[in-house]
Amino acid sequence: MKSLLRQKEFSIFAIIVVISIILSIVSPAFLTIGNLLDVVEGNVVMGILAIGMTLIIITSDIDVSVAAITTAVAVSVGALFSYLPDSWISLAIIFLIAPVIGLLIGSVNGLLVSKIQIPAIVVTLGTLNIINGLVLYFTNGRYLNSTNFPKSFLSFSNVEIFGIPILIFILVFVAILTWYILKHTFIGRSVMAIGGNQQSSIRVGINYQKVKLFVFAYMGFLCGIAAIAQTAYTKAVDPNGLLGLELTVIAAVVLGGTNIHGGRGTIHGTLLGVLLLALIQNGMILARIDTFWQNVVTGAIIVFAVSYDHISYKRQQEKLAKIEVA
C-alpha cells in the first residue's frame, strides 16, 4: 500500500479526483456521462500522440514534430479523399495509407537521430519547420471541409459502440498495443534499458540504433492514426489546427510520470497525464476563462512539470552519490 501511495501515478489520480469534485461543484454538468465522453473524445489525438511520445522520452529524447507530422498526414488524406470511391474500401485504404505516411516521415527522423546521431531536438525542429512550410505551400492555408469526404468515412466518424464513440476505442487499442510492446517484447524492454543506462545496455548487446529508429518510426506510425482521428473528429482538415499541440503532448507525458531524463515511464501514467490536462482545459472552458489565459495555464503546467521532474532527478542522483561515497 505504501509503495502505491509513493507512485507518481497515484498522486496524479488523486489530483484528478480533487479537480473533478471542484469542477462538479462549479458546474453540475461536468460529471454527466455526456460531458465526460466529450472530454475524452476531444483529447483522443493528444492521447495517441502522448503514448508515442512516452517511448521517445523514455529513451532520453524528444520529438517536437509530432503535430506537424499529424497535420501533414491529415492534409494528404484530405487530398486523397477526392479520388476514393464512396464505399468501405475507402476506409480500409485510409487506415492503411495514413499510418504508412506517418511511419515514413518518422523513420526519416529516426535515421537522422540514430545513424547520423544528430540531436533529436535539432532534427525534429527542422522537420517541424519543413513540414509546416510544405503544408502551407500546398494548401495555401485553406481549410478543407467535409464536402469531398466519402460518406463511408463520415459514417465511420459517427459510429458509437454501447454509446461510446469509436475514436475512444481507437485510443484504447493504441494504448493496449503500446503497453504490450513495452512490457512483453524485446524491443520494448530495450527501450526501457537504453533510457535507464545507454552505455550498459549497449554492452549487453542491445542495438542502440535500431531502438532509436523504432521509437521515432513508431511515433510517426501513431501520428498517422492520430491524423485519422483528428479528421474524423473535426470532419475537416485544418492546416493550422494542431499548431503548438506538441508542447501539450510533452507536458502530458511528463505529468504522467515519465522521467524527462529517460529510463522510466508507463502508458497508464501518460493517459492519466492526458486526462489531467483535458480536465483542466475543460474546467477553464466551463468557467468561461479566456483562451489566452488557458494558454498561460498550460505553459505554466509545462514549466512546473519539467522543473519538478528535474529536481526529483537531481535529488535521486545526489542520494546515489552519497551511497557510493559511503
N, C-alpha and C positions, 0 to 999 in steps of 0.2 A: 504493500500500500504506500509506504514512504517513497519507494522508487517511482511509483506512478505520479505522486504529487510533485516530485522533483523534475519530472519531464516537462520540457518547454511546451509540448503539445497540450498537456493538461492545463497549463496556465492560459493558453490561447482559448481553449474550450471554455474555461471559467469566464474569461473576458467576454466571449461571445454570448454566454448566458446572461451576464450582467447587462450588456448593451441591449440584448433582446428585451429584457424586462423593462429597462428605461424607455426604449422606443415604443413598447406596447402601452406604457402609461401615457407617453406624449401623444401617440396616435393609435387608438384601438384597432385600426385597420391593419396595423403592421403584422400582427400574429395570425392573420387569416391565411388559410391554405393557398388561396389565390395569389396573395402578395408574396408569400414565401417562394412559391413556384416561379413567379415572375422574377424575383431576385436571383434565383439560381439560374434560370434560363437566360437572363440578361447577362450573366457572367460566365457562360459556358466557354466562350472564346478565351477569356482571361484564364480560366481553369485549365484548358487544354494546353495553352502556351506555358503556363506556370509549371505544369507537370514535366514538360520537356526541358524547361529551364532548370528544374531541380537537378537533373542529371548533369547538366553543364556546370552548375555551381558546385556540385559535389566534387567534380574534378578540378576545382580551383580556377575555373574560367568563367566567362560571362559572354552573353550574346545580346547585343543591343539592336540586332537587325530583325528580330522576330516579327515585329509589327509590319515592317516593310515587306518581308517575305510573304506574310499572310495577305497583305494588300495586293502584291504582285500576282499571287495565285488567284485571288478573287477577281482581279481585272482580267486575267487570262481565261478564267471560267466564264466570266460575263461575255467576253468576246466569242467564246466557243458556243454559247447558247444559241446564237443566230444560225448555226449550222447543224444543230442537233434536231432529230425528229421528236415529235411530241409523244413520247412513249417512255415506259420504264427503262428501256435500254439507255436512254439519255442519262438517267440517274446512275446506272452502273458505270457508264463511261466517265461521268464526272467524278465518282468515287475512286475510279482508277487513275485518271489523269491528274487530278489536283494534288494528291499526296506525292505522285511521282515528280511533278514540277517542283514541289517544295523540297523533296528529297535531293534533287539535283542541285538546287541552289544551296541547300545546307551542306551538301558534300563539297562544294567549292570552298565554303568557309572552313570545313574540316580539313581539307587538303592543305590549305594555306597555313592553318594553325599547326597541323601535325607534321607535315612533310617539310615545309619551308621554315616552320617554327616562328612565325610572326605572332606577336601577342594577340590574343583573341579580341581584346577591346579595339585594337587598331584595325584588324581585319573586318570585324563586324560594323565598326563605324564607317569604314569605306564602303562596305556592302550596303549599309543603310542609305548612304547618300547616292550611290549609283542607282539603286533600285527606285528610290523616291524620284530621282531625276527622270529615269526612263518611264516610270508610271505617269508622271505629269506630262511628259513629251507625247506619249501615245494616246493619252486620254484628254489632254488639254484641261485637266481638272474637272471634266464633265462628270456629273452624277448619272449613273445608269439605272433606270427604274426597271420594274418587272415586266415591261411591255413585251420584251423579246424572250422572256424566260419560258421554257417548256412548262406546260400545265402540270406535267408529272412532277417536276421539281417543286412547284408551288404547293401541290397536294402533299408532297412529302414533308415540306416545312410545317404543315398544319397538323401532321399526324400526332395523335396522343394515344398512349397505352396506359390503361387504367387511370386516365385523367392526367397523366404526366407527359409533358412534351417530349418528342423524340430526341431533341437536342440534349436533354439531360441524360438520356440513355447512352448517347454517343460519348458524353463526358465520363460516365461511369465505365464504359468499355475501355476508353483510353487509360483511365486510372488503374483499372484491374490489369490491363496488358502491361503497363509500365511497372506496376508493383511486382508482377510476376517476373519480368525481365531483371529487375534489381535484386530480387530475393532468390530466384531459382535458376538463373542461368550464369554461365561462366563470365560472359561479357558484363553482366550486371555486377557480379562480385568484383570484377576487375575495375569497374567504375569506382566503387567504394574504396578499393585498395589504393588506386592511384591518387585519389583525393586525400586519403589518410597519410600516405607516405610514398611519394613518387619514386624516390631512389630505391627504397626497399622493394617496392612492387616490381620494378624493372629487374632487380637482382634475382627475384624468384621466377622470372620468365614471362611476366605479363608484357604484352606488346603495347607499349605506350601509344604509338602512332595509330594503331588500329582502334584503340579505345577512344582516343580523341576524335578520330574520323567518325566513329559510330555515334558519339553523343551529338555532334553537330549535324550529321545526316539525319538522325532520328528527330532532332529538333525541327529540321526542315520538313520531314515527313508529317509531323504534328501540325506544322504551320499550314500544310495543305488541307488537313482535316479541319483546322480552325477556320480556314477560308470558306469551306463549305458551310460550316456552322454560322459564320458571320453573314454570308449571303442568304442563307435560309431564314435567319432571324430577322434581318432588316428588309428582306425581299428587294434588295438593291445592291449596287456596287458603288461605294463612295471612295474615291482615290485618297481622300483626306480623313476618312472615318476612324482610322486607328492610330493617328499621329500621337506619339507620346505614351502609347499603351505599354511599350517595353519597360518603362520605369515602374509602372504599376505592377507589372508581372514580376519584376525583380523584387519589389517590396513585398509582394505576397509570398514569394518563396522564402525570403529571409524571415519574415514574420512567422512563417510556418515552421521555423526551427532549423532550416538548412544553414549550415555554417558557411559564411561568405568566404572563408579561407579553405573550404573543401573538407571532405572526409566524413561528413555527416549530413543526413537528410532523409526524410520519409515522404511518401506520397500522401498519406493521410494528413501529415502536418501541413504540407503545401495546400491541400484542399481546405484545411481549417484557416490558413492564412488568406486564401481567396475569399472564403466566406466572411471572415472578419472585415476585410476591406469592402466587400459588397454590402455588408450591413451598415458600415459607417457611411458609405456613399448613399445608400437608400435612406438612412436616417436623416442625412442632411437635406435630401430632396423632400422628404416628408415635412421637415422643419422649415422648408422654403428658404434655405440658405443659398445665396447667390453662387453661380457656377465658379467664379474666380476664387471664392473662399473655399470651395470644395477642392480646387487645385492646390491651394495653400495647405490645407489639412493633409492631403495625400502626400505632398512634398515633405511635410513635417514628419509624417509617419515613416517615410523612406529614410530620412536622416536619423530618426530615433532608432529604427530597427537595425540599420547598419552600424550605428555607433554602439548600441547595446551589444550587438554580436561581436564587434571588435574588442570592446572592453572585456567581455566574458572570455574571449580567446586569449587576450593578454594575461588575464588572471590565471587561466589554466596553464599557460606557458610558464608563468612565474612559479606556480606550485610544482610543476615538473622540474624546474631548475633547482628549486630548494631540495627536492627529493634526491636529485642527482648529486648535489653538493654534500648532503648528509650521508 
